[in-house]
């Protein structure tokens, strides 16, 4: 379904490449490592024992982690398609 000067299958290849790039980025993202902290690194509240057991290496309490997760993460990227609709995210 390529249009213009693009060869057949070019759009699908671009979509697949974008998905593969995102999967690689997610797999490279490291989780917590080491021994869990007993108190939160940001607010110094005690981290519940069940959380420490469930997530080895945890350093933040639930509230601080939720706040950190809610922040938008800016990441570099580039526009594969070069079209206006792909720039409107």
C-alpha positions as CSV (number, residue, x, y, z in Angstrom):
1,X,0.0,0.0,0.0
2,X,2.9,2.4,-0.7
3,X,2.1,5.6,-2.5
4,X,4.0,8.1,-4.5
5,X,7.7,7.0,-5.0
6,X,7.8,4.5,-2.1
7,X,8.2,0.9,-3.1
8,X,5.6,-1.7,-2.1
9,X,5.8,-2.7,1.5
10,X,7.8,0.4,2.6
11,X,5.1,1.6,5.0
12,X,4.8,-1.8,6.7
13,X,8.6,-2.0,7.0
14,X,8.7,1.4,8.7
15,X,6.0,0.4,11.1
16,X,7.8,-2.9,11.9
17,X,11.1,-1.0,12.4
18,X,9.4,1.5,14.8
19,X,7.9,-1.4,16.8
20,X,11.2,-3.2,17.0
21,X,13.0,-0.1,18.1
22,X,10.5,0.4,20.9
23,X,10.7,-3.3,22.0
24,X,14.5,-3.0,22.2
25,X,14.2,0.2,24.2
26,X,11.8,-1.5,26.7
27,X,14.0,-4.6,27.0
28,X,17.1,-2.5,27.7
29,X,15.3,-0.7,30.5
30,X,16.8,-1.8,33.7
31,X,14.7,-2.7,36.8
32,X,15.8,-2.3,40.4
33,X,18.8,-4.4,41.4
34,X,20.5,-5.1,44.7
35,X,19.0,-5.1,48.2
36,X,15.8,-3.4,48.8
37,X,15.8,-0.2,50.9
38,X,13.9,-0.2,54.1
39,X,12.9,3.5,53.7
40,X,12.0,5.5,50.6
41,X,14.9,7.3,48.9
42,X,12.7,10.4,48.3
43,X,10.3,10.8,51.2
44,X,12.0,8.6,53.9
45,X,8.8,6.7,54.6
46,X,9.1,3.0,55.4
47,X,8.7,0.7,52.5
48,X,6.3,-2.1,53.4
49,X,7.9,-5.6,53.8
50,X,5.5,-7.1,51.1
51,X,6.7,-4.5,48.6
52,X,10.3,-5.2,49.3
53,X,9.7,-8.9,49.0
54,X,7.7,-8.5,45.7
55,X,10.3,-6.2,44.0
56,X,13.9,-7.0,44.9
57,X,16.0,-3.9,44.9
58,X,13.1,-1.4,45.3
59,X,14.2,2.0,46.5
60,X,10.9,4.0,46.5
61,X,7.6,3.7,48.3
62,X,4.4,3.2,46.3
63,X,3.4,6.9,46.3
64,X,6.8,8.2,45.2
65,X,7.0,5.5,42.5
66,X,3.5,6.3,41.2
67,X,4.6,10.0,41.0
68,X,7.7,9.1,39.1
69,X,5.7,6.9,36.7
70,X,3.2,9.6,36.1
71,X,5.9,12.0,34.8
72,X,6.2,12.0,31.1
73,X,9.5,10.5,29.9
74,X,11.1,12.5,27.1
75,X,12.9,10.3,24.7
76,X,14.7,11.0,21.5
77,X,13.4,9.7,18.3
78,X,13.0,10.5,14.7
79,X,10.2,10.8,12.3
80,X,10.4,7.8,10.0
81,X,7.6,8.8,7.7
82,X,8.2,12.5,7.4
83,X,4.5,13.2,7.1
84,X,2.5,15.8,9.0
85,X,0.2,13.3,10.8
86,X,3.2,11.4,12.3
87,X,4.5,14.7,13.8
88,X,1.2,15.4,15.7
89,X,1.7,13.1,18.6
